[in-house]
Amino acid sequence: MSLKPVQDLSVAALDGIGQFKELDYGFYTSCIEDCTFSKVTEIEIERELNCSCEPYQQADDQVYHMFLALIDYWDGLYQLSSMDINQYNLSRPTAALGTSNLIQLNEEHLLAFQKLSEISLKAVTGQYRKNKIKTYMAEADTYQQIISNKLTFVLKENLKGLLAIQEEGWYAYYRTLTYDPTLNTVDKALAADKYYKLLENNKSRNDQITVLIEVIDLIAQKHHQLVEAGTKSNSASFKEEVGRISKDLHTLHYAFEQLKK
């Protein structure tokens, strides 16, 4: 039971990071939506939608693999604090991160991804034991910080940036329609209704991304604080801090769920 706080911390972190899977927007989705909008506004009819979105799919893959690196780390910490560590096998393969023209990963990012994956693998293959939890967290902290910072940057600057670009395109198009003399009042009202529904949908997406950024930041920050403090994982202060972290993550998770309604 002395390692129960570590299990609780790991579960809370895994639940928080796992919200990424519930995000209904990404680079590829943005590309498809922009492509479709362009063909609709140009009244371009094809037998099937033909959009050059491969680079955007590559960007999504990069983000996905960085999230997996964080998930594998917390999975490893959970297994270290559980009783069945010897029965656990790492089934998810380590994915190599390439570079795309949308997300640039420098050597520091690639090294952090590799090191964090190696550390996670050591945990789940038994090269660490329960009395090595503190070492495991300390060794991984720097790399977790690097990957977390890169992820939040991509979500904030790149993915949110695409949302903003989409909205500018919608505004220009629908604003033009209001001056079109060939459209009657009803047509213009329908266009305005469509525009504001698109904005509302994008606002929900933007807010979801904001919450996800806060989750990643909170987990990385608290992990670093626990490592810096050198608090023993079976101490009362560690347990209290885990309780506060879990409460904050549950609050953010609730906010994320509300945005999906």
Secondary structure, 3 states (H helix, E strand, C coil): CCCHHHHHHHHHHHHHHHHHHHCCCCHHHHHHHHHHHHHHHCCCCCCCCCCCCHHHHHHHHHHHHHHHHHHHHHHHHHHHCCCCHHHCCCCCCCCCCCCCCCCCCCHHHHHHHHHHHHHHHHHHCCCCCHHHHHHHHHHHHHHHHHHHHHHHHHHHHHHHHHHHHHHHHHHHHHHHHCCCCCCCHHHHHHHHHHHHHHHHHHHHHHHHHHHHHHHHHHHHHHHHHHHHHCCCCCCHHHHHHHHHHHHHHHHHHHHHHHHCC
